[in-house]
Amino acid sequence: VWDPHRREPHETTARRRSPPPCGSARILEAMASGLPCISTPVCGIPEILRQEYLADYDDYISIADKIERFINNPALMEQASEQNIQTALRFTSEKLQKKRILFIKD
């Protein structure tokens, strides 16, 4: 039975003190793993995920349609998987660090 007040074993003090990762970080992790992704346009996700894989937050029909498209079209799922890996490679720590340094210098 789910208890909202029960602490899970993995919830350490350090984990509870650090802010949760933004949705864009989670999407990038999934993309780097080759997963096809569908999301809502929050945080920096629209800059990362292609428009065709975004759905409005409260549009559950659109989200379901996008999921169904992947299920019914393995070739599309494979294509999205490969595109996601390539996109995630543009956001490696090294590349982002270089951009941060240039931003700070300017």
Phi and psi in radians as a Rosetta constraint file:
Dihedral C 1 N 2 CA 2 C 2 CIRCULARHARMONIC -1.279 0.35
Dihedral N 2 CA 2 C 2 N 3 CIRCULARHARMONIC 2.284 0.35
Dihedral C 2 N 3 CA 3 C 3 CIRCULARHARMONIC -2.160 0.35
Dihedral N 3 CA 3 C 3 N 4 CIRCULARHARMONIC 1.967 0.35
Dihedral C 3 N 4 CA 4 C 4 CIRCULARHARMONIC -1.131 0.35
Dihedral N 4 CA 4 C 4 N 5 CIRCULARHARMONIC -0.272 0.35
Dihedral C 4 N 5 CA 5 C 5 CIRCULARHARMONIC -1.697 0.35
Dihedral N 5 CA 5 C 5 N 6 CIRCULARHARMONIC -0.143 0.35
Dihedral C 5 N 6 CA 6 C 6 CIRCULARHARMONIC -1.356 0.35
Dihedral N 6 CA 6 C 6 N 7 CIRCULARHARMONIC 2.312 0.35
Dihedral C 6 N 7 CA 7 C 7 CIRCULARHARMONIC -1.484 0.35
Dihedral N 7 CA 7 C 7 N 8 CIRCULARHARMONIC 2.307 0.35
Dihedral C 7 N 8 CA 8 C 8 CIRCULARHARMONIC -1.318 0.35
Dihedral N 8 CA 8 C 8 N 9 CIRCULARHARMONIC 2.654 0.35
Dihedral C 8 N 9 CA 9 C 9 CIRCULARHARMONIC -1.020 0.35
Dihedral N 9 CA 9 C 9 N 10 CIRCULARHARMONIC -0.552 0.35
Dihedral C 9 N 10 CA 10 C 10 CIRCULARHARMONIC -1.389 0.35
Dihedral N 10 CA 10 C 10 N 11 CIRCULARHARMONIC -0.117 0.35
Dihedral C 10 N 11 CA 11 C 11 CIRCULARHARMONIC -1.424 0.35
Dihedral N 11 CA 11 C 11 N 12 CIRCULARHARMONIC 1.565 0.35
Dihedral C 11 N 12 CA 12 C 12 CIRCULARHARMONIC -1.525 0.35
Dihedral N 12 CA 12 C 12 N 13 CIRCULARHARMONIC 2.912 0.35
Dihedral C 12 N 13 CA 13 C 13 CIRCULARHARMONIC -1.052 0.35
Dihedral N 13 CA 13 C 13 N 14 CIRCULARHARMONIC -0.743 0.35
Dihedral C 13 N 14 CA 14 C 14 CIRCULARHARMONIC -1.090 0.35
Dihedral N 14 CA 14 C 14 N 15 CIRCULARHARMONIC -0.724 0.35
Dihedral C 14 N 15 CA 15 C 15 CIRCULARHARMONIC -1.142 0.35
Dihedral N 15 CA 15 C 15 N 16 CIRCULARHARMONIC -0.699 0.35
Dihedral C 15 N 16 CA 16 C 16 CIRCULARHARMONIC -1.208 0.35
Dihedral N 16 CA 16 C 16 N 17 CIRCULARHARMONIC -0.457 0.35
Dihedral C 16 N 17 CA 17 C 17 CIRCULARHARMONIC -1.414 0.35
Dihedral N 17 CA 17 C 17 N 18 CIRCULARHARMONIC -0.505 0.35
Dihedral C 17 N 18 CA 18 C 18 CIRCULARHARMONIC -1.460 0.35
Dihedral N 18 CA 18 C 18 N 19 CIRCULARHARMONIC 2.546 0.35
Dihedral C 18 N 19 CA 19 C 19 CIRCULARHARMONIC -1.178 0.35
Dihedral N 19 CA 19 C 19 N 20 CIRCULARHARMONIC 2.600 0.35
Dihedral C 19 N 20 CA 20 C 20 CIRCULARHARMONIC -1.171 0.35
Dihedral N 20 CA 20 C 20 N 21 CIRCULARHARMONIC 2.595 0.35
Dihedral C 20 N 21 CA 21 C 21 CIRCULARHARMONIC -1.144 0.35
Dihedral N 21 CA 21 C 21 N 22 CIRCULARHARMONIC 2.544 0.35
Dihedral C 21 N 22 CA 22 C 22 CIRCULARHARMONIC -1.146 0.35
Dihedral N 22 CA 22 C 22 N 23 CIRCULARHARMONIC 2.728 0.35
Dihedral C 22 N 23 CA 23 C 23 CIRCULARHARMONIC -1.000 0.35
Dihedral N 23 CA 23 C 23 N 24 CIRCULARHARMONIC -0.577 0.35
Dihedral C 23 N 24 CA 24 C 24 CIRCULARHARMONIC -1.160 0.35
Dihedral N 24 CA 24 C 24 N 25 CIRCULARHARMONIC -0.587 0.35
Dihedral C 24 N 25 CA 25 C 25 CIRCULARHARMONIC -1.164 0.35
Dihedral N 25 CA 25 C 25 N 26 CIRCULARHARMONIC -0.693 0.35
Dihedral C 25 N 26 CA 26 C 26 CIRCULARHARMONIC -1.171 0.35
Dihedral N 26 CA 26 C 26 N 27 CIRCULARHARMONIC -0.719 0.35
Dihedral C 26 N 27 CA 27 C 27 CIRCULARHARMONIC -1.095 0.35
Dihedral N 27 CA 27 C 27 N 28 CIRCULARHARMONIC -0.763 0.35
Dihedral C 27 N 28 CA 28 C 28 CIRCULARHARMONIC -1.082 0.35
Dihedral N 28 CA 28 C 28 N 29 CIRCULARHARMONIC -0.672 0.35
Dihedral C 28 N 29 CA 29 C 29 CIRCULARHARMONIC -1.088 0.35
Dihedral N 29 CA 29 C 29 N 30 CIRCULARHARMONIC -0.773 0.35
Dihedral C 29 N 30 CA 30 C 30 CIRCULARHARMONIC -1.140 0.35
Dihedral N 30 CA 30 C 30 N 31 CIRCULARHARMONIC -0.733 0.35
Dihedral C 30 N 31 CA 31 C 31 CIRCULARHARMONIC -1.118 0.35
Dihedral N 31 CA 31 C 31 N 32 CIRCULARHARMONIC -0.740 0.35
Dihedral C 31 N 32 CA 32 C 32 CIRCULARHARMONIC -1.098 0.35
Dihedral N 32 CA 32 C 32 N 33 CIRCULARHARMONIC -0.466 0.35
Dihedral C 32 N 33 CA 33 C 33 CIRCULARHARMONIC -1.434 0.35
Dihedral N 33 CA 33 C 33 N 34 CIRCULARHARMONIC -0.068 0.35
Dihedral C 33 N 34 CA 34 C 34 CIRCULARHARMONIC 1.497 0.35
Dihedral N 34 CA 34 C 34 N 35 CIRCULARHARMONIC 0.302 0.35
Dihedral C 34 N 35 CA 35 C 35 CIRCULARHARMONIC -1.462 0.35
Dihedral N 35 CA 35 C 35 N 36 CIRCULARHARMONIC 2.430 0.35
Dihedral C 35 N 36 CA 36 C 36 CIRCULARHARMONIC -1.242 0.35
Dihedral N 36 CA 36 C 36 N 37 CIRCULARHARMONIC 2.457 0.35
Dihedral C 36 N 37 CA 37 C 37 CIRCULARHARMONIC -2.187 0.35
Dihedral N 37 CA 37 C 37 N 38 CIRCULARHARMONIC 2.520 0.35
Dihedral C 37 N 38 CA 38 C 38 CIRCULARHARMONIC -2.291 0.35
Dihedral N 38 CA 38 C 38 N 39 CIRCULARHARMONIC 2.379 0.35
Dihedral C 38 N 39 CA 39 C 39 CIRCULARHARMONIC -2.624 0.35
Dihedral N 39 CA 39 C 39 N 40 CIRCULARHARMONIC 3.084 0.35
Dihedral C 39 N 40 CA 40 C 40 CIRCULARHARMONIC -1.741 0.35
Dihedral N 40 CA 40 C 40 N 41 CIRCULARHARMONIC 2.755 0.35
Dihedral C 40 N 41 CA 41 C 41 CIRCULARHARMONIC -1.411 0.35
Dihedral N 41 CA 41 C 41 N 42 CIRCULARHARMONIC 1.237 0.35
Dihedral C 41 N 42 CA 42 C 42 CIRCULARHARMONIC -2.062 0.35
Dihedral N 42 CA 42 C 42 N 43 CIRCULARHARMONIC 2.883 0.35
Dihedral C 42 N 43 CA 43 C 43 CIRCULARHARMONIC 0.857 0.35
Dihedral N 43 CA 43 C 43 N 44 CIRCULARHARMONIC -2.350 0.35
Dihedral C 43 N 44 CA 44 C 44 CIRCULARHARMONIC -1.718 0.35
Dihedral N 44 CA 44 C 44 N 45 CIRCULARHARMONIC 0.256 0.35
Dihedral C 44 N 45 CA 45 C 45 CIRCULARHARMONIC -1.055 0.35
Dihedral N 45 CA 45 C 45 N 46 CIRCULARHARMONIC -0.681 0.35
Dihedral C 45 N 46 CA 46 C 46 CIRCULARHARMONIC -1.078 0.35
Dihedral N 46 CA 46 C 46 N 47 CIRCULARHARMONIC -0.413 0.35
Dihedral C 46 N 47 CA 47 C 47 CIRCULARHARMONIC -1.396 0.35
Dihedral N 47 CA 47 C 47 N 48 CIRCULARHARMONIC -0.233 0.35
Dihedral C 47 N 48 CA 48 C 48 CIRCULARHARMONIC -1.876 0.35
Dihedral N 48 CA 48 C 48 N 49 CIRCULARHARMONIC -0.834 0.35
Dihedral C 48 N 49 CA 49 C 49 CIRCULARHARMONIC -1.686 0.35
Dihedral N 49 CA 49 C 49 N 50 CIRCULARHARMONIC 2.415 0.35
Dihedral C 49 N 50 CA 50 C 50 CIRCULARHARMONIC -1.059 0.35
Dihedral N 50 CA 50 C 50 N 51 CIRCULARHARMONIC 2.560 0.35
Dihedral C 50 N 51 CA 51 C 51 CIRCULARHARMONIC -0.942 0.35
Dihedral N 51 CA 51 C 51 N 52 CIRCULARHARMONIC -0.659 0.35
Dihedral C 51 N 52 CA 52 C 52 CIRCULARHARMONIC -1.147 0.35
Dihedral N 52 CA 52 C 52 N 53 CIRCULARHARMONIC -0.247 0.35
Dihedral C 52 N 53 CA 53 C 53 CIRCULARHARMONIC -1.862 0.35
Dihedral N 53 CA 53 C 53 N 54 CIRCULARHARMONIC 0.213 0.35
Dihedral C 53 N 54 CA 54 C 54 CIRCULARHARMONIC -1.810 0.35
Dihedral N 54 CA 54 C 54 N 55 CIRCULARHARMONIC 2.533 0.35
Dihedral C 54 N 55 CA 55 C 55 CIRCULARHARMONIC -2.409 0.35
Dihedral N 55 CA 55 C 55 N 56 CIRCULARHARMONIC 2.569 0.35
Dihedral C 55 N 56 CA 56 C 56 CIRCULARHARMONIC -1.028 0.35
Dihedral N 56 CA 56 C 56 N 57 CIRCULARHARMONIC 2.599 0.35
Dihedral C 56 N 57 CA 57 C 57 CIRCULARHARMONIC -0.927 0.35
Dihedral N 57 CA 57 C 57 N 58 CIRCULARHARMONIC -0.751 0.35
Dihedral C 57 N 58 CA 58 C 58 CIRCULARHARMONIC -1.781 0.35
Dihedral N 58 CA 58 C 58 N 59 CIRCULARHARMONIC 0.217 0.35
Dihedral C 58 N 59 CA 59 C 59 CIRCULARHARMONIC -1.687 0.35
Dihedral N 59 CA 59 C 59 N 60 CIRCULARHARMONIC 1.338 0.35
Dihedral C 59 N 60 CA 60 C 60 CIRCULARHARMONIC -1.138 0.35
Dihedral N 60 CA 60 C 60 N 61 CIRCULARHARMONIC -0.443 0.35
Dihedral C 60 N 61 CA 61 C 61 CIRCULARHARMONIC -1.183 0.35
Dihedral N 61 CA 61 C 61 N 62 CIRCULARHARMONIC -0.780 0.35
Dihedral C 61 N 62 CA 62 C 62 CIRCULARHARMONIC -1.106 0.35
Dihedral N 62 CA 62 C 62 N 63 CIRCULARHARMONIC -0.738 0.35
Dihedral C 62 N 63 CA 63 C 63 CIRCULARHARMONIC -1.068 0.35
Dihedral N 63 CA 63 C 63 N 64 CIRCULARHARMONIC -0.801 0.35
Dihedral C 63 N 64 CA 64 C 64 CIRCULARHARMONIC -1.096 0.35
Dihedral N 64 CA 64 C 64 N 65 CIRCULARHARMONIC -0.700 0.35
Dihedral C 64 N 65 CA 65 C 65 CIRCULARHARMONIC -1.090 0.35
Dihedral N 65 CA 65 C 65 N 66 CIRCULARHARMONIC -0.721 0.35
Dihedral C 65 N 66 CA 66 C 66 CIRCULARHARMONIC -1.165 0.35
Dihedral N 66 CA 66 C 66 N 67 CIRCULARHARMONIC -0.690 0.35
Dihedral C 66 N 67 CA 67 C 67 CIRCULARHARMONIC -1.111 0.35
Dihedral N 67 CA 67 C 67 N 68 CIRCULARHARMONIC -0.787 0.35
Dihedral C 67 N 68 CA 68 C 68 CIRCULARHARMONIC -1.089 0.35
Dihedral N 68 CA 68 C 68 N 69 CIRCULARHARMONIC -0.650 0.35
Dihedral C 68 N 69 CA 69 C 69 CIRCULARHARMONIC -1.035 0.35
Dihedral N 69 CA 69 C 69 N 70 CIRCULARHARMONIC -0.755 0.35
Dihedral C 69 N 70 CA 70 C 70 CIRCULARHARMONIC -1.139 0.35
Dihedral N 70 CA 70 C 70 N 71 CIRCULARHARMONIC -0.779 0.35
Dihedral C 70 N 71 CA 71 C 71 CIRCULARHARMONIC -1.074 0.35
Dihedral N 71 CA 71 C 71 N 72 CIRCULARHARMONIC -0.720 0.35
Dihedral C 71 N 72 CA 72 C 72 CIRCULARHARMONIC -1.500 0.35
Dihedral N 72 CA 72 C 72 N 73 CIRCULARHARMONIC -0.101 0.35
Dihedral C 72 N 73 CA 73 C 73 CIRCULARHARMONIC -2.389 0.35
Dihedral N 73 CA 73 C 73 N 74 CIRCULARHARMONIC 1.465 0.35
Dihedral C 73 N 74 CA 74 C 74 CIRCULARHARMONIC -1.021 0.35
Dihedral N 74 CA 74 C 74 N 75 CIRCULARHARMONIC -0.550 0.35
Dihedral C 74 N 75 CA 75 C 75 CIRCULARHARMONIC -1.147 0.35
Dihedral N 75 CA 75 C 75 N 76 CIRCULARHARMONIC -0.695 0.35
Dihedral C 75 N 76 CA 76 C 76 CIRCULARHARMONIC -1.125 0.35
Dihedral N 76 CA 76 C 76 N 77 CIRCULARHARMONIC -0.720 0.35
Dihedral C 76 N 77 CA 77 C 77 CIRCULARHARMONIC -1.086 0.35
Dihedral N 77 CA 77 C 77 N 78 CIRCULARHARMONIC -0.734 0.35
Dihedral C 77 N 78 CA 78 C 78 CIRCULARHARMONIC -1.130 0.35
Dihedral N 78 CA 78 C 78 N 79 CIRCULARHARMONIC -0.743 0.35
Dihedral C 78 N 79 CA 79 C 79 CIRCULARHARMONIC -1.109 0.35
Dihedral N 79 CA 79 C 79 N 80 CIRCULARHARMONIC -0.802 0.35
Dihedral C 79 N 80 CA 80 C 80 CIRCULARHARMONIC -1.093 0.35
Dihedral N 80 CA 80 C 80 N 81 CIRCULARHARMONIC -0.675 0.35
Dihedral C 80 N 81 CA 81 C 81 CIRCULARHARMONIC -1.048 0.35
Dihedral N 81 CA 81 C 81 N 82 CIRCULARHARMONIC -0.844 0.35
Dihedral C 81 N 82 CA 82 C 82 CIRCULARHARMONIC -1.140 0.35
Dihedral N 82 CA 82 C 82 N 83 CIRCULARHARMONIC -0.746 0.35
Dihedral C 82 N 83 CA 83 C 83 CIRCULARHARMONIC -1.067 0.35
Dihedral N 83 CA 83 C 83 N 84 CIRCULARHARMONIC -0.693 0.35
Dihedral C 83 N 84 CA 84 C 84 CIRCULARHARMONIC -1.152 0.35
Dihedral N 84 CA 84 C 84 N 85 CIRCULARHARMONIC -0.683 0.35
Dihedral C 84 N 85 CA 85 C 85 CIRCULARHARMONIC -1.076 0.35
Dihedral N 85 CA 85 C 85 N 86 CIRCULARHARMONIC -0.803 0.35
Dihedral C 85 N 86 CA 86 C 86 CIRCULARHARMONIC -1.113 0.35
Dihedral N 86 CA 86 C 86 N 87 CIRCULARHARMONIC -0.706 0.35
Dihedral C 86 N 87 CA 87 C 87 CIRCULARHARMONIC -1.120 0.35
Dihedral N 87 CA 87 C 87 N 88 CIRCULARHARMONIC -0.783 0.35
Dihedral C 87 N 88 CA 88 C 88 CIRCULARHARMONIC -1.066 0.35
Dihedral N 88 CA 88 C 88 N 89 CIRCULARHARMONIC -0.563 0.35
Dihedral C 88 N 89 CA 89 C 89 CIRCULARHARMONIC -1.139 0.35
Dihedral N 89 CA 89 C 89 N 90 CIRCULARHARMONIC -0.356 0.35
Dihedral C 89 N 90 CA 90 C 90 CIRCULARHARMONIC -1.357 0.35
Dihedral N 90 CA 90 C 90 N 91 CIRCULARHARMONIC -0.182 0.35
Dihedral C 90 N 91 CA 91 C 91 CIRCULARHARMONIC -2.084 0.35
Dihedral N 91 CA 91 C 91 N 92 CIRCULARHARMONIC 0.599 0.35
Dihedral C 91 N 92 CA 92 C 92 CIRCULARHARMONIC -1.218 0.35
Dihedral N 92 CA 92 C 92 N 93 CIRCULARHARMONIC 2.796 0.35
Dihedral C 92 N 93 CA 93 C 93 CIRCULARHARMONIC -0.995 0.35
Dihedral N 93 CA 93 C 93 N 94 CIRCULARHARMONIC -0.727 0.35
Dihedral C 93 N 94 CA 94 C 94 CIRCULARHARMONIC -1.106 0.35
Dihedral N 94 CA 94 C 94 N 95 CIRCULARHARMONIC -0.797 0.35
Dihedral C 94 N 95 CA 95 C 95 CIRCULARHARMONIC -1.167 0.35
Dihedral N 95 CA 95 C 95 N 96 CIRCULARHARMONIC -0.713 0.35
Dihedral C 95 N 96 CA 96 C 96 CIRCULARHARMONIC -1.178 0.35
Dihedral N 96 CA 96 C 96 N 97 CIRCULARHARMONIC -0.639 0.35
Dihedral C 96 N 97 CA 97 C 97 CIRCULARHARMONIC -1.111 0.35
Dihedral N 97 CA 97 C 97 N 98 CIRCULARHARMONIC -0.725 0.35
Dihedral C 97 N 98 CA 98 C 98 CIRCULARHARMONIC -1.066 0.35
Dihedral N 98 CA 98 C 98 N 99 CIRCULARHARMONIC -0.731 0.35
Dihedral C 98 N 99 CA 99 C 99 CIRCULARHARMONIC -1.141 0.35
Dihedral N 99 CA 99 C 99 N 100 CIRCULARHARMONIC -0.678 0.35
Dihedral C 99 N 100 CA 100 C 100 CIRCULARHARMONIC -1.115 0.35
Dihedral N 100 CA 100 C 100 N 101 CIRCULARHARMONIC -0.756 0.35
Dihedral C 100 N 101 CA 101 C 101 CIRCULARHARMONIC -1.093 0.35
Dihedral N 101 CA 101 C 101 N 102 CIRCULARHARMONIC -0.796 0.35
Dihedral C 101 N 102 CA 102 C 102 CIRCULARHARMONIC -1.072 0.35
Dihedral N 102 CA 102 C 102 N 103 CIRCULARHARMONIC -0.697 0.35
Dihedral C 102 N 103 CA 103 C 103 CIRCULARHARMONIC -1.104 0.35
Dihedral N 103 CA 103 C 103 N 104 CIRCULARHARMONIC -0.771 0.35
Dihedral C 103 N 104 CA 104 C 104 CIRCULARHARMONIC -1.169 0.35
Dihedral N 104 CA 104 C 104 N 105 CIRCULARHARMONIC -0.685 0.35
Dihedral C 104 N 105 CA 105 C 105 CIRCULARHARMONIC -1.152 0.35
Dihedral N 105 CA 105 C 105 N 106 CIRCULARHARMONIC -0.590 0.35
